[in-house]
């Protein structure tokens, strides 16, 4: 990969994982795109975020669960977070700092307490259950 492309990817990752939630929510929402080419490109960027800063990625997903008014982004964040915590070769949990693990547990439990919709609550419970068994 040429240096210009690498710099662009690094700038995108910094934007996605930065303090403004909008770029990351947009990334998550567009991961559901019907365009295979677009979705593949965004999956690559998501995976680069996962490799470069798993703590920030996990906390950004949890931030969407806490604060996003966009249901599609919320649902996708719940699914992606659960996948990141599943025990397989790509499991992030062991790579996360103790502080991030603790924050994720607290955020997920709070989200379950707040959520009224059964389908959303079930997704949260699935994620919490997976996290619980990883300890």
C-alpha positions in Angstrom: 0.0 0.0 0.0 1.4 3.4 -0.9 2.1 6.0 1.8 -0.7 8.3 0.7 -3.3 5.5 1.1 -1.8 4.6 4.5 -2.1 8.2 5.6 -5.7 8.4 4.5 -6.6 5.2 6.3 -4.9 6.5 9.5 -6.8 9.8 9.2 -10.1 7.9 8.8 -9.3 5.7 11.8 -8.5 8.7 13.9 -11.8 10.3 12.8 -13.8 7.2 13.5 -12.3 6.7 17.0 -12.1 10.4 17.9 -14.3 12.4 20.2 -17.0 13.2 17.7 -19.5 10.3 17.6 -20.9 11.1 14.2 -18.2 9.6 11.9 -18.3 6.3 13.9 -22.1 6.1 13.8 -22.0 6.7 10.1 -19.4 3.9 9.7 -21.6 1.5 11.7 -24.8 2.5 9.8 -23.0 2.1 6.4 -21.8 -1.4 7.3 -25.3 -2.5 6.5 -25.0 -1.1 2.9 -26.4 -3.3 0.1 -23.4 -2.4 -2.0 -20.8 -5.1 -1.6 -18.0 -2.9 -2.7 -18.9 -0.1 -0.2 -19.5 -2.6 2.7 -16.2 -4.4 2.0 -14.3 -1.1 2.1 -16.0 -0.2 5.4 -15.4 -3.6 6.9 -11.7 -3.2 6.1 -11.7 0.2 7.9 -13.6 -1.3 10.9 -11.1 -4.1 11.1 -8.2 -1.6 11.0 -9.8 0.2 13.9 -10.1 -3.1 15.7 -6.4 -3.8 15.1 -5.1 -0.4 15.9 -7.1 0.5 19.0 -9.4 -2.2 20.3 -10.1 -0.3 23.5 -11.4 2.8 21.7 -13.4 0.7 19.2 -15.1 -1.3 22.0 -15.9 1.9 23.9 -17.2 3.6 20.8 -19.6 0.7 20.2 -20.7 0.9 23.8 -21.2 4.7 23.4 -23.6 4.1 20.5 -25.5 1.7 22.8 -25.8 4.4 25.4 -26.5 7.5 23.4 -27.4 6.9 19.8 -30.9 7.9 18.7 -30.4 5.9 15.4 -32.0 2.5 15.9 -30.1 0.9 13.0 -26.8 2.1 14.3 -27.7 1.0 17.8 -28.7 -2.5 16.6 -25.5 -2.9 14.5 -23.4 -1.7 17.4 -24.9 -4.3 19.7 -24.3 -7.1 17.1 -20.7 -5.9 16.4 -19.9 -5.6 20.1 -21.2 -9.1 20.8 -19.1 -10.4 17.9 -16.0 -8.7 19.3 -16.5 -10.5 22.6 -17.2 -14.0 21.2 -14.5 -16.5 21.9 -12.7 -17.1 18.7 -9.5 -16.0 17.0 -10.8 -12.4 16.7 -12.0 -12.0 20.3 -11.0 -8.6 21.6 -11.8 -9.2 25.3 -8.3 -10.5 26.3 -6.7 -7.5 24.4 -8.8 -4.9 26.3 -7.4 -3.1 29.3 -8.9 -3.8 32.7 -10.4 -0.3 32.6 -12.1 -0.8 29.3 -13.4 -4.2 30.4 -14.9 -2.7 33.5 -16.4 0.2 31.6 -18.0 -2.1 29.1 -19.5 -4.2 31.8 -21.0 -1.2 33.5 -22.3 0.4 30.3 -24.0 -2.9 29.2 -25.6 -3.4 32.5 -26.9 0.2 32.6 -28.2 -0.2 29.0 -30.2 -3.3 30.0 -31.7 -1.4 32.9 -32.9 1.4 30.7 -34.1 -0.6 27.8 -37.8 -1.3 27.4 -38.0 -3.0 24.0 -37.7 -6.8 24.3 -35.8 -7.3 21.1 -33.2 -4.7 22.0 -33.0 -5.9 25.5 -32.3 -9.5 24.3 -29.4 -8.3 22.1 -28.0 -6.6 25.2 -28.5 -9.6 27.4 -26.7 -11.8 24.8 -23.8 -9.5 24.8 -23.6 -9.3 28.6 -23.8 -13.1 28.8 -20.9 -13.5 26.4 -18.8 -11.0 28.3 -19.7 -12.7 31.6 -18.4 -16.0 30.4 -15.1 -14.5 29.1 -14.0 -13.7 32.7 
